[in-house]
C-alpha cells in the first residue's frame, strides 16, 4: 500500500487542474498568486510522502494552513487533499 503515501499529491494535482479551469473561466488573466499557491500546495502534498516524520508533519501543517487561509475561494477544493494527507500521516 505504498500508493497511499502519494494519494495527497495525486489529489492535489487533480485539484490544481480543477482550480485552473474555474479561475480561467471567471478571469481572463491567470493571477500569479494562484499559481504560487498551487505550486506550494502540490509540493506540500508531495512532501507528505517523505520518509522523515518532521517533513511529513510540516507538510501536513502547511496543507492545513493553505486550505484555511484561502478560505472558500479555492481552499475548499483542497479539503480532500488535506483529509488524504491526514490519513497518510496517521498511518505511520
DAPE-V547781 format. One record per residue. N is the residue number from 1. RES is the residue in three letters. PSI is psi in radians with two decimals (NA if undefined). OMEGA is omega in whole degrees, 0 to 359 (999 if undefined). Layout:
n->N res->RES psi->PSI omega->OMEGA
n->N res->RES psi->PSI omega->OMEGA
//
This chain:
n->1 res->UNK psi->0.74 omega->178
n->2 res->UNK psi->-0.35 omega->181
n->3 res->UNK psi->-0.35 omega->179
n->4 res->UNK psi->-0.54 omega->179
n->5 res->UNK psi->-0.57 omega->183
n->6 res->UNK psi->0.05 omega->179
n->7 res->UNK psi->-0.73 omega->177
n->8 res->UNK psi->-0.63 omega->179
n->9 res->UNK psi->-0.67 omega->178
n->10 res->UNK psi->-0.76 omega->178
n->11 res->UNK psi->-0.66 omega->178
n->12 res->UNK psi->-0.68 omega->178
n->13 res->UNK psi->-0.75 omega->177
n->14 res->UNK psi->-0.68 omega->178
n->15 res->UNK psi->-0.68 omega->177
n->16 res->UNK psi->-0.71 omega->177
n->17 res->UNK psi->-0.77 omega->179
n->18 res->UNK psi->-0.78 omega->180
n->19 res->UNK psi->-0.67 omega->178
n->20 res->UNK psi->-0.79 omega->179
n->21 res->UNK psi->-0.71 omega->182
n->22 res->UNK psi->-0.77 omega->181
n->23 res->UNK psi->-0.71 omega->179
n->24 res->UNK psi->-0.52 omega->179
n->25 res->UNK psi->-0.51 omega->184
n->26 res->UNK psi->-0.36 omega->181
n->27 res->UNK psi->2.48 omega->180
n->28 res->UNK psi->-0.77 omega->178
n->29 res->UNK psi->2.41 omega->184
n->30 res->UNK psi->2.06 omega->185
n->31 res->UNK psi->2.49 omega->180
n->32 res->UNK psi->-0.57 omega->180
n->33 res->UNK psi->-0.62 omega->179
n->34 res->UNK psi->-0.66 omega->178
n->35 res->UNK psi->-0.78 omega->179
n->36 res->UNK psi->-0.75 omega->179
n->37 res->UNK psi->-0.76 omega->180
n->38 res->UNK psi->-0.69 omega->179
n->39 res->UNK psi->-0.74 omega->180
n->40 res->UNK psi->-0.75 omega->180
n->41 res->UNK psi->-0.67 omega->178
n->42 res->UNK psi->-0.76 omega->179
n->43 res->UNK psi->-0.63 omega->177
n->44 res->UNK psi->-0.70 omega->178
n->45 res->UNK psi->-0.60 omega->177
n->46 res->UNK psi->-0.59 omega->180
n->47 res->UNK psi->-0.31 omega->177
n->48 res->UNK psi->-0.42 omega->180
n->49 res->UNK psi->0.01 omega->181
n->50 res->UNK psi->2.64 omega->182
n->51 res->UNK psi->-0.37 omega->180
n->52 res->UNK psi->2.36 omega->183
n->53 res->UNK psi->-0.69 omega->183
n->54 res->UNK psi->-0.54 omega->177
n->55 res->UNK psi->-0.76 omega->179
n->56 res->UNK psi->-0.77 omega->182
n->57 res->UNK psi->-0.74 omega->178
n->58 res->UNK psi->-0.71 omega->178
n->59 res->UNK psi->-0.66 omega->178
n->60 res->UNK psi->-0.74 omega->177
n->61 res->UNK psi->-0.65 omega->178
n->62 res->UNK psi->-0.66 omega->176
n->63 res->UNK psi->-0.76 omega->179
n->64 res->UNK psi->-0.81 omega->181
n->65 res->UNK psi->-0.73 omega->180
n->66 res->UNK psi->-0.68 omega->180
n->67 res->UNK psi->-0.63 omega->182
n->68 res->UNK psi->-0.52 omega->181
n->69 res->UNK psi->-0.74 omega->181
n->70 res->UNK psi->-0.33 omega->175
n->71 res->UNK psi->-2.38 omega->186
n->72 res->UNK psi->0.03 omega->179
n->73 res->UNK psi->-1.10 omega->175
n->74 res->UNK psi->-0.17 omega->183
n->75 res->UNK psi->-0.49 omega->181
n->76 res->UNK psi->-0.42 omega->177
n->77 res->UNK psi->-0.35 omega->182
n->78 res->UNK psi->0.06 omega->179
n->79 res->UNK psi->-0.78 omega->176
n->80 res->UNK psi->-0.58 omega->177
n->81 res->UNK psi->-0.74 omega->179
n->82 res->UNK psi->-0.70 omega->179
n->83 res->UNK psi->-0.76 omega->178
n->84 res->UNK psi->-0.62 omega->177
n->85 res->UNK psi->-0.68 omega->177
n->86 res->UNK psi->-0.70 omega->178
n->87 res->UNK psi->-0.74 omega->181
n->88 res->UNK psi->-0.70 omega->180
n->89 res->UNK psi->-0.64 omega->184
n->90 res->UNK psi->-0.30 omega->180
n->91 res->UNK psi->-0.32 omega->184
n->92 res->UNK psi->NA omega->999
//
